[in-house]
Amino acid sequence: METEACKCPACEKRALEEQESEEINFAVLVALVPILTITLFNTVGLL
């Protein structure tokens, strides 16, 4: 349930910064998945 966002420059800048932050966080998460998978397999003894 999203309310209508304010259109002032400060709010628009904050929204853009939040979007960029989310994209960076997602990229870091995607980059960590292979490392975590290899670590898990090594711990279990599959590699």
N, CA, C and O atoms as a DFTB+ gen file, in Angstrom:
188 C
 N C O
     1  1       0.846      -1.167       0.000
     2  2       0.000       0.000       0.000
     3  2       0.895       1.234       0.000
     4  3       1.367       1.658       1.055
     5  1       1.123       1.797      -1.143
     6  2       2.056       2.898      -1.284
     7  2       1.304       4.216      -1.391
     8  3       0.348       4.340      -2.156
     9  1       1.746       5.191      -0.619
    10  2       1.128       6.508      -0.698
    11  2       1.857       7.333      -1.736
    12  3       2.976       7.003      -2.129
    13  1       1.232       8.393      -2.176
    14  2       1.833       9.240      -3.191
    15  2       3.027       9.968      -2.593
    16  3       2.937      10.552      -1.513
    17  1       4.148       9.927      -3.309
    18  2       5.385      10.516      -2.802
    19  2       5.393      12.021      -3.035
    20  3       4.765      12.535      -3.960
    21  1       6.114      12.695      -2.179
    22  2       6.295      14.141      -2.301
    23  2       7.174      14.417      -3.523
    24  3       8.077      13.635      -3.820
    25  1       6.925      15.492      -4.216
    26  2       7.667      15.806      -5.436
    27  2       8.724      16.888      -5.227
    28  3       9.259      17.417      -6.201
    29  1       9.036      17.228      -3.971
    30  2      10.045      18.257      -3.737
    31  2      11.438      17.710      -4.083
    32  3      11.638      16.496      -4.059
    33  1      12.379      18.564      -4.394
    34  2      13.725      18.113      -4.787
    35  2      14.419      17.256      -3.725
    36  3      15.117      16.301      -4.064
    37  1      14.236      17.583      -2.463
    38  2      14.889      16.814      -1.401
    39  2      14.354      15.381      -1.354
    40  3      15.121      14.432      -1.198
    41  1      13.050      15.234      -1.490
    42  2      12.452      13.889      -1.459
    43  2      12.845      13.082      -2.693
    44  3      13.102      11.882      -2.597
    45  1      12.890      13.733      -3.841
    46  2      13.296      13.039      -5.058
    47  2      14.752      12.578      -4.960
    48  3      15.083      11.473      -5.390
    49  1      15.622      13.423      -4.395
    50  2      17.032      13.061      -4.232
    51  2      17.166      11.883      -3.273
    52  3      17.938      10.957      -3.523
    53  1      16.412      11.920      -2.171
    54  2      16.465      10.831      -1.197
    55  2      15.973       9.534      -1.822
    56  3      16.557       8.476      -1.589
    57  1      14.916       9.600      -2.603
    58  2      14.387       8.392      -3.253
    59  2      15.407       7.816      -4.219
    60  3      15.568       6.598      -4.295
    61  1      16.098       8.677      -4.959
    62  2      17.127       8.212      -5.896
    63  2      18.278       7.560      -5.141
    64  3      18.775       6.514      -5.558
    65  1      18.706       8.160      -4.040
    66  2      19.787       7.589      -3.236
    67  2      19.386       6.239      -2.652
    68  3      20.201       5.318      -2.606
    69  1      18.139       6.114      -2.205
    70  2      17.666       4.840      -1.664
    71  2      17.643       3.764      -2.743
    72  3      17.991       2.613      -2.481
    73  1      17.237       4.131      -3.947
    74  2      17.210       3.169      -5.045
    75  2      18.620       2.706      -5.382
    76  3      18.841       1.512      -5.586
    77  1      19.576       3.625      -5.444
    78  2      20.959       3.262      -5.736
    79  2      21.529       2.375      -4.637
    80  3      22.268       1.431      -4.916
    81  1      21.189       2.678      -3.393
    82  2      21.656       1.876      -2.271
    83  2      21.107       0.452      -2.353
    84  3      21.832      -0.508      -2.092
    85  1      19.842       0.314      -2.711
    86  2      19.249      -1.013      -2.854
    87  2      19.919      -1.797      -3.970
    88  3      20.145      -2.999      -3.829
    89  1      20.242      -1.133      -5.084
    90  2      20.913      -1.810      -6.195
    91  2      22.300      -2.296      -5.779
    92  3      22.704      -3.401      -6.141
    93  1      23.028      -1.478      -5.022
    94  2      24.359      -1.868      -4.567
    95  2      24.259      -3.041      -3.598
    96  3      25.043      -3.987      -3.678
    97  1      23.300      -2.979      -2.689
    98  2      23.122      -4.074      -1.734
    99  2      22.776      -5.378      -2.442
   100  3      23.261      -6.442      -2.057
   101  1      21.945      -5.302      -3.467
   102  2      21.589      -6.499      -4.219
   103  2      22.801      -7.057      -4.958
   104  3      22.989      -8.273      -5.011
   105  1      23.626      -6.175      -5.528
   106  2      24.827      -6.618      -6.236
   107  2      25.790      -7.322      -5.286
   108  3      26.389      -8.336      -5.646
   109  1      25.940      -6.791      -4.081
   110  2      26.813      -7.427      -3.092
   111  2      26.254      -8.799      -2.712
   112  3      27.006      -9.768      -2.602
   113  1      24.969      -8.880      -2.516
   114  2      24.347     -10.152      -2.173
   115  2      24.569     -11.189      -3.268
   116  3      24.917     -12.334      -2.981
   117  1      24.368     -10.792      -4.513
   118  2      24.563     -11.716      -5.637
   119  2      26.017     -12.150      -5.724
   120  3      26.301     -13.300      -6.059
   121  1      26.944     -11.239      -5.426
   122  2      28.364     -11.579      -5.471
   123  2      28.741     -12.553      -4.354
   124  3      29.657     -13.357      -4.528
   125  1      28.057     -12.496      -3.217
   126  2      28.391     -13.365      -2.092
   127  2      27.821     -14.771      -2.211
   128  3      28.327     -15.691      -1.568
   129  1      26.796     -14.956      -3.004
   130  2      26.152     -16.271      -3.101
   131  2      27.132     -17.366      -3.538
   132  3      27.164     -18.419      -2.901
   133  1      27.933     -17.168      -4.596
   134  2      28.874     -18.247      -4.969
   135  2      29.898     -18.546      -3.872
   136  3      30.253     -19.705      -3.657
   137  1      30.368     -17.520      -3.185
   138  2      31.342     -17.729      -2.113
   139  2      30.716     -18.549      -0.987
   140  3      31.333     -19.482      -0.474
   141  1      29.501     -18.200      -0.612
   142  2      28.822     -18.937       0.454
   143  2      28.526     -20.377       0.035
   144  3      28.612     -21.294       0.852
   145  1      28.180     -20.572      -1.223
   146  2      27.890     -21.919      -1.715
   147  2      29.136     -22.788      -1.686
   148  3      29.091     -23.929      -1.229
   149  1      30.248     -22.251      -2.172
   150  2      31.503     -23.014      -2.166
   151  2      31.929     -23.320      -0.735
   152  3      32.392     -24.422      -0.442
   153  1      31.772     -22.343       0.152
   154  2      32.126     -22.571       1.559
   155  2      31.268     -23.670       2.161
   156  3      31.779     -24.524       2.886
   157  1      29.986     -23.665       1.876
   158  2      29.099     -24.705       2.391
   159  2      29.500     -26.071       1.863
   160  3      29.575     -27.036       2.624
   161  1      29.758     -26.159       0.560
   162  2      30.132     -27.444      -0.020
   163  2      31.460     -27.940       0.554
   164  3      31.615     -29.137       0.797
   165  1      32.415     -27.040       0.773
   166  2      33.682     -27.437       1.364
   167  2      33.493     -27.926       2.788
   168  3      34.141     -28.883       3.210
   169  1      32.606     -27.271       3.530
   170  2      32.358     -27.670       4.908
   171  2      31.724     -29.048       4.966
   172  3      32.070     -29.855       5.829
   173  1      30.804     -29.324       4.060
   174  2      30.117     -30.607       4.035
   175  2      31.021     -31.695       3.465
   176  3      30.834     -32.878       3.753
   177  1      32.010     -31.291       2.650
   178  2      32.945     -32.252       2.089
   179  2      32.593     -32.678       0.681
   180  3      33.048     -33.730       0.232
   181  1      31.809     -31.905      -0.021
   182  2      31.411     -32.268      -1.379
   183  2      32.413     -31.803      -2.426
   184  3      32.376     -32.282      -3.560
   185  1      33.302     -30.890      -2.078
   186  2      34.310     -30.435      -3.050
   187  2      35.681     -30.871      -2.620
   188  3      36.663     -30.586      -3.306
